[in-house]
Amino acid sequence: MSDSKRDIKVALITGSARRIGANIAKMLHQNGFNTVIHYNQSKSDAEHLIDRLQKNRANSATAIQADLQAINDLNMLAESTIAQWGKVDLLVNNASCFYPTPIADNPVLDKTKPKFKIDDWSAIIDTNLRAPYTLSLLLADELRKTNGSIINLVDIYSERPLKNHSIYNISKAGIAMMTQTLAKELAPNIRVNGVSPGAILWPEGESESAEQSSAQERIISQTPLARCGSPSDICEAINYLANSTFVTGQIIKVDGGRSLYL
């Protein structure tokens, strides 16, 4: 590896065209990382973000489309990331699939409600758990070369389940254990940590109904700091873990204290 390539730091952030992922990408870029923006369907958002980053520093950002449920796409994403600048220093597994899968809809429990689909399991588990695990292994050899790190976005519901979201809860519990397992398996050359957000951004598509507003108010009332967090709170934790060379196997809760009451 040439000295110029050795001096460059490269980060792959999954699901980073929009929302928290885009904020993480912008923060890392501002802190000197060349960034690989992964997206699936948000092409225009990814291109807009790349244009913005490139204006700040030329040849410092690229976008790669991949379906995280497809193994071939995961291989392509890893290979394309390494090919872009010849190395990788940081993998941020941010992409996540979130929607309700009520147990009452499982036909095994209630034959009159055949709403449960195996596709729900595949969509959520493959995106939230299999993809981060697979990408971590695919990039492990390159991360060893740079003494790099992996940071996983977990969730406070990995420990205390959210009602009607059984598959999502299971996926996040899995990635919490994956974080600790890979921290052991990939040591000493790769650090693996996690960030577990609380209420940061409300899920997209939520209605502005009185019921939904009441639910949001209830969440805030159960948060000791009595407010929602912001993407910058997550970015600060990511930045800390990316630069802390003696921290591994840890999951930082960024939730305003809400997990104390779950």
Phi, psi and omega in degrees: 000130179292160180299324181295319178290325180295328182284338180281136172256135185236132179235135169255125179240116180282148180058046190247018177281337187216170170052222187298321180302318179295322177295320177297315180299316180295320179296314180296319178298316179298330181269015170104357179280139160283135190242136172256113181270111175269141174213163174249296183249350187268058185298313183296321178296318179297316181295321178297317180295317179300315179302317181296316181291321181294330177294328178282326180204118185295149176051046184234003182207146177213158179242139179229127178272136176201141173270112185291350176274354183253120182301319180299323178292325178295318176298316179297318181298316179296314182295319181292324178298313181294321183293331186300309179232012174078012182192171171209137181249335188211131171245122175249109178275089185258326187303141183208147177249124186224117170195158185289145173222075186300136178301326181300340180274001181281119183296341176296328181268330183216103184294345181274354182232073182281061184261338182291131179236138177299337177300327178298315179300311183297315183298315185281312182294316181296320181285313189277336187233307183295318182297312177300320179296313182296313179298322179300317180287321180296328182262359187300316181300318180288323178294328176298322182296331184254006189050048186277192182213163177236134176234123181255136172275115183260227178182147177296340178282001173290339181252324181233113191293145173269125183301142178071011180231047189302314184291321177299314179302316180298318181296321182283328172297322178296318182287335173295314177292324177300320180301313181289322180295311182292332176300324176283313187293324186262356176293155006265359189270344180233128175266141180229122181222176180219159173236129184245097184284152166260224180284106179245296173236135176293146180303143178293147177089355178291136181287162177263032182289163178298324180295317180291319177299321178296320179296319179294319178297324179294319178298315180295322180294336179269004180256118183307325179279359169058037176195166171281156172275186179228161177306330180296331177295319177293318181299321179298319179292318178300314181298318178300311183292328179292335186248353182270103190283352181241026178237124175208152180074017184250147175237114182270124177275121177244080191221012181064016180090005186298326181297344176295337186247002180280000000 
